[in-house]
Amino acid sequence: MTSQITIIGLGQIGASIGLALEAYKKDIYRVGHDKSMTTAKEAQKLGAIDKVHRNLPNSVRDADIIILSLPFSEIRDTLKYIAEDVKEDALILDTGLGKAAVYEWVQELLPAGRTYIGLVPVINAEYLYKEEFGINAARIDLFENTPTMIATPVTASGAAVDAAVTLVRLIGSQPLFTDLLEADGVTASAHLMPQLIAAVLSNTTAGGSGWGETKKIAGRAFAEATRPILHQEGGASLAEAAFSNRQSIGFKLDEMIASLQQIKSLLESEDKEALQEIFNTAYEARAIWDAEREAAKWLLAGEGQGRDVKMESLTAQLFGFKDRRKNS
């Protein structure tokens, strides 16, 4: 018996999950949905999914696992739209930002008996500097030699966590366990802040005096510094994610404002030596992270690297999970 996994959102992350699961087609039936039928058909052509469903509720009706790989601003409406069609004992995973908020939406909108666990996947260092977005950036090995944070609510059973762990390992990643609030704090620093900074720089530069001439000579530094704003599909998702995680974001913004004020003070006092020390520290920290990220030094030796999963099949995990739920 196979398990159905429905992937909603077939961009880089969603399609890459589907590609990584292709080797397990004996146990897994992959259904896909995307608001762009062109994207959905391309995902099917690539082998990321077995079937495309135009109708969103129909795509989840028989799903044992539902993976939401969507812009953050679309998650709540999607949950509301599929709420009555998610079968009992289904496991809902998401790959976006704001895990605490998504958990609250699941509790609010979906009937009892559905389980939510948040995932924070990390992409293979080989693809960090690639310029492609969306389905064009999907790769079968996108998650290999990386950790994936598994943000687990207190209401999730051990069996549901086991199923999430199995899925993470099947896509070639290593489980990294956390809770919802810690996951939100980490993503605030690693994902949201770069996008907020990019937005501020873009608005400050493009909206400032002299932009008419500046834009003609803006080069690699400007392109790389403002590129994170393109990670979201418009401003709605970034605004929604920042708002849902406003406490962590507020703390990080205070730290950044203090750092900028320090630089401004050193410039005003003409303390070039202290300024150089700040920039050297930043340079060294960035270089160390880059080297460690490529080497994946934080991965535990022999755990989660590659897709050789020496455990029960995903089918056994899922149906065992459902059986245990019904007997509890």
C-alpha positions in Angstrom: 0.0 0.0 0.0 1.3 3.4 -0.9 1.0 6.7 1.0 0.0 9.9 -0.7 2.0 13.0 -0.2 0.5 16.2 -1.6 2.8 19.1 -2.2 1.1 22.5 -2.5 3.5 25.0 -4.1 5.9 23.6 -6.7 8.7 26.2 -6.6 12.3 25.4 -5.7 11.6 23.8 -2.3 8.4 22.0 -3.1 9.5 20.6 -6.4 12.9 19.6 -5.0 11.1 17.6 -2.2 9.2 15.8 -4.9 12.3 15.1 -6.9 14.1 13.7 -3.9 11.2 11.4 -3.2 11.1 10.0 -6.7 13.3 7.1 -5.7 10.6 5.9 -3.3 7.7 5.8 -5.8 7.0 2.2 -4.7 5.8 3.5 -1.4 4.8 7.1 -2.1 2.3 8.6 -4.5 3.2 12.3 -5.1 0.3 14.7 -5.9 1.1 18.3 -6.7 -0.8 21.6 -6.9 0.3 25.0 -7.8 -1.6 28.2 -8.6 0.3 28.2 -11.9 -0.8 25.3 -14.0 2.3 25.9 -16.2 4.5 25.4 -13.1 2.6 22.3 -12.0 2.9 20.7 -15.5 6.6 21.5 -15.5 7.0 19.8 -12.1 5.3 16.7 -13.5 7.4 16.8 -16.6 10.6 17.0 -14.4 9.4 13.9 -12.4 8.8 15.8 -9.2 5.2 14.7 -8.9 3.1 11.8 -10.2 -0.2 13.7 -10.7 -1.3 17.3 -11.0 -4.6 18.3 -9.4 -6.1 21.5 -10.7 -8.6 21.5 -7.8 -7.0 22.3 -4.5 -9.4 20.4 -2.2 -9.3 17.3 -4.4 -5.5 17.4 -4.2 -5.5 16.9 -0.4 -8.5 14.7 0.0 -6.6 11.4 0.1 -3.3 12.8 1.4 -1.5 11.2 4.3 1.0 14.0 4.3 0.4 17.6 3.1 3.4 19.8 2.5 2.7 23.5 2.2 5.6 25.1 0.3 4.0 28.5 -0.2 4.6 32.2 0.2 3.8 32.9 3.8 0.9 35.3 2.9 -0.9 32.4 1.2 -0.7 29.8 4.0 -3.7 30.8 6.1 -6.1 31.1 3.2 -4.9 27.8 1.8 -5.5 26.1 5.2 -9.0 27.6 5.3 -9.8 26.5 1.8 -8.7 22.9 2.3 -9.9 22.5 5.9 -12.9 20.3 5.3 -11.1 18.1 2.9 -8.0 17.2 5.0 -8.7 13.7 6.3 -8.4 12.7 9.9 -4.9 11.7 11.0 -3.3 13.6 8.1 0.1 15.2 8.9 0.5 18.8 7.7 4.1 20.1 7.2 5.1 23.5 6.0 8.5 24.9 4.8 7.8 28.6 5.3 8.4 31.1 8.0 6.4 31.8 11.2 5.9 28.3 12.6 4.0 29.5 15.7 1.5 31.4 13.6 0.9 28.4 11.2 0.4 26.1 14.2 -2.3 28.5 15.5 -4.0 28.6 12.1 -4.1 24.8 11.9 -5.6 24.7 15.4 -8.1 27.4 14.5 -9.2 26.3 11.0 -8.8 22.5 10.8 -11.0 19.9 12.5 -9.4 18.0 15.4 -7.3 15.0 14.6 -5.0 16.7 12.1 -1.3 17.1 13.1 1.0 20.0 12.3 4.8 20.0 12.4 7.0 22.8 10.9 10.0 22.2 8.7 12.8 24.6 8.0 14.8 23.0 5.2 18.3 24.2 4.3 19.6 24.1 0.8 22.8 22.4 -0.3 25.8 24.8 -0.2 26.4 24.0 -3.9 23.4 26.0 -4.8 23.7 28.9 -2.4 25.0 31.4 -5.1 22.8 30.2 -8.0 20.7 32.9 -9.5 17.7 30.8 -10.5 14.3 31.0 -8.6 11.2 28.9 -8.6 10.9 25.6 -10.3 13.9 26.3 -12.5 16.0 26.1 -9.3 14.6 22.7 -8.2 17.3 20.0 -7.8 17.1 16.4 -6.6 20.0 16.9 -4.2 18.9 20.3 -2.9 18.8 19.1 0.7 21.7 16.7 0.8 24.4 17.3 3.4 22.2 19.8 5.2 20.1 20.0 8.4 16.4 20.4 8.4 14.8 21.9 11.5 11.8 20.0 12.7 9.7 22.4 14.8 7.4 20.2 16.9 4.4 21.5 18.9 3.8 19.9 22.2 0.6 18.4 20.8 2.4 16.3 18.2 2.7 12.6 19.0 5.9 10.6 18.8 4.5 8.8 15.8 3.9 12.0 13.9 7.4 13.2 14.7 8.8 9.8 13.5 7.0 10.3 10.2 8.4 13.8 9.8 11.9 12.5 10.6 11.5 9.8 8.0 10.5 12.3 5.3 13.5 14.6 6.2 15.9 11.7 5.9 14.3 10.5 2.6 15.1 13.9 1.0 18.8 13.5 2.1 18.7 15.9 5.1 19.5 15.5 8.8 16.8 16.2 11.4 17.5 19.0 13.8 14.9 19.2 16.5 13.5 22.4 17.9 10.3 24.0 19.1 8.1 26.5 17.3 9.4 29.6 19.0 13.1 28.7 18.6 12.5 28.0 15.0 10.9 31.4 14.6 13.8 33.0 16.3 16.4 31.3 14.1 14.5 32.1 10.9 14.1 35.7 12.0 17.9 36.1 12.0 18.8 33.8 9.0 15.9 34.5 6.6 13.8 37.5 7.5 16.5 40.0 8.5 18.4 39.7 5.2 15.1 40.3 3.4 14.2 43.3 5.5 17.7 44.8 5.1 17.4 44.3 1.4 14.1 46.1 1.4 15.4 49.0 3.4 18.5 49.4 1.2 16.4 49.2 -2.0 13.9 51.8 -0.7 16.7 54.1 0.7 18.7 54.0 -2.5 16.0 53.9 -5.1 13.9 56.4 -3.2 16.8 58.8 -2.4 18.3 61.7 -4.2 20.7 60.9 -7.0 19.1 57.6 -7.9 18.8 58.7 -11.5 22.6 58.5 -11.8 23.3 55.9 -9.2 21.2 53.3 -10.8 23.4 53.5 -13.9 26.5 52.4 -12.0 25.0 50.1 -9.4 26.8 46.8 -9.7 27.5 43.5 -8.0 27.4 44.8 -4.4 24.0 46.5 -4.9 22.7 43.4 -6.7 23.8 41.0 -4.1 22.7 43.1 -1.1 19.2 43.7 -2.5 18.7 40.3 -4.0 17.0 38.8 -0.9 13.9 40.9 -1.5 13.3 38.7 -4.5 13.0 35.6 -2.3 9.4 36.6 -1.6 6.7 36.8 -4.2 5.9 40.5 -3.6 5.8 42.4 -0.4 2.7 40.7 1.2 4.6 37.6 2.3 7.5 39.5 3.8 5.1 41.8 5.6 3.0 38.9 6.9 6.1 36.9 8.0 7.7 39.9 9.7 4.4 40.7 11.5 3.8 37.2 12.7 7.4 37.1 14.1 7.5 40.7 15.2 9.0 40.0 18.7 12.1 38.3 17.3 12.3 40.8 14.5 12.0 43.7 16.9 14.9 42.4 19.0 17.1 41.9 15.9 16.3 45.3 14.6 17.3 46.9 17.9 20.6 45.1 17.6 21.1 46.3 14.1 20.2 49.9 14.8 22.7 49.9 17.7 25.4 48.5 15.3 24.6 51.1 12.7 24.7 53.9 15.3 28.1 52.6 16.5 29.4 52.9 12.9 27.9 56.3 12.5 29.5 57.4 15.8 32.9 56.1 14.7 32.7 57.9 11.4 31.8 61.2 13.1 34.7 60.8 15.6 37.0 59.8 12.7 38.1 56.6 14.5 39.3 54.7 11.5 41.1 52.0 13.5 38.0 51.0 15.5 35.9 51.1 12.3 38.4 48.8 10.6 38.2 46.4 13.5 34.4 46.1 13.2 34.7 45.4 9.5 37.5 42.9 9.9 35.4 41.0 12.5 32.5 40.9 10.1 34.7 39.8 7.2 36.2 37.0 9.3 32.9 35.8 10.6 31.4 35.7 7.1 34.5 33.8 5.7 34.3 31.2 8.5 30.6 30.6 8.0 31.1 30.2 4.3 33.8 27.6 4.8 31.8 25.7 7.5 28.6 25.9 5.4 30.3 24.3 2.5 31.9 21.6 4.6 28.7 21.0 6.7 30.8 20.7 9.8 27.8 20.9 12.1 26.4 17.6 10.7 26.9 14.6 13.0 29.1 12.1 11.3 27.1 9.4 9.6 23.7 10.9 10.4 21.3 12.2 7.8 23.8 12.5 5.1 22.6 11.1 1.8 19.3 9.3 1.3 20.1 5.8 2.6 17.4 5.6 5.2 17.9 2.5 7.4 14.5 2.5 9.1 10.9 1.5 8.4 9.5 2.6 5.1 7.5 5.8 5.0 4.4 3.8 4.3 4.9 1.7 7.5 5.6 4.9 9.4 2.5 6.6 8.2 0.1 3.7 8.5 1.6 2.8 11.9 1.0 6.5 12.9 -2.6 6.3 11.9 -3.2 3.0 13.5 -1.8 4.2 16.8 -3.9 7.4 16.7 -7.1 5.4 16.2 -6.2 3.0 19.0 -5.3 5.8 21.5 
